Amino acid sequence: MNNCSDQLCLAKIETMPITAVIATRNRSDALANVFKSLSRQSTQPQDIVVVDASDDDQSASLCSHLPEGLLSHVEYQRAND
């Protein structure tokens, strides 16, 4: 259970000068879980690069609709076949 207001919690979140690279293929549910988990961390990567080889656009949509609290800059890259 979280005992702080959203504004107070956001004030405690920091980003680290690292880039996380996530490779995915047809796993948008798992990618959503990664984003949700990262949004709850007090220290987050400064940048996230998602490399997607999926058959659909669900991962791309997730990258443009990030959960509240995720402060990382997310870059979406479609993998070439």
Buried (B, 14 or more C-beta within 10 A) or exposed (E): EEEEEEEEBEEEBEEEEEEBEBEBEEBBEEBBEBBBEBBEBEEBBBBBBBBBEBEEEBBBEBBEEBEEBBBBEBEBEEEEE
